[in-house]
Amino acid sequence: MDIGEVAKRSGVPASTLRFYEEKGLIRSVGRQGLRRVFGGDILERLALIALGRVAGFSLDEIAHMLGSDGKPNIDRALLEKKADELDKTIQTLMAMREGLRHAAVCSAPNHMECPTFRRLLGLAAAGAIKGEGSGKRPRRR
């Protein structure tokens, strides 16, 4: 399957496919003229990459789990660690959601006088100090 067909069937732009190949996530099996050609397992491999990205794994982590031989070598301990991180994120988001819902209907004359809103500010400030409140993802160490 050439790169155009892979892009069309997977929804992954050709530029991203070339980048993934450069990073070692996928491998073309040859060329048809100037166009890269991929094997039959490419769509499954792209689905694994998409799953990893949605779960929050870096491309380097995904590359490691995909293995260099083309067979997935998924690190179960890393999956468990990521699930724990997601649990913490879910808890934080639920607390933020409830705080925002309260602030939307709070009867305090001013949000700054509302203890619940003040706690919400504290959560946001704590996240900003840790690098989580800036809108950017924290760097992986």
Buried (B, 14 or more C-beta within 10 A) or exposed (E): BBBEEBBEEBEBEBEBBBBBBEEEBBBBEEEEEEEBBBBEEBBEBBEBBBEBEEBEBEBEBBBBBBEEEEEEEEEEEEBEEBEEEEEEEEEBEEEBEEBEEBBEEBEBEEBEEBEBBEEBBEBBEEBEEEEBEEEEEEEEE
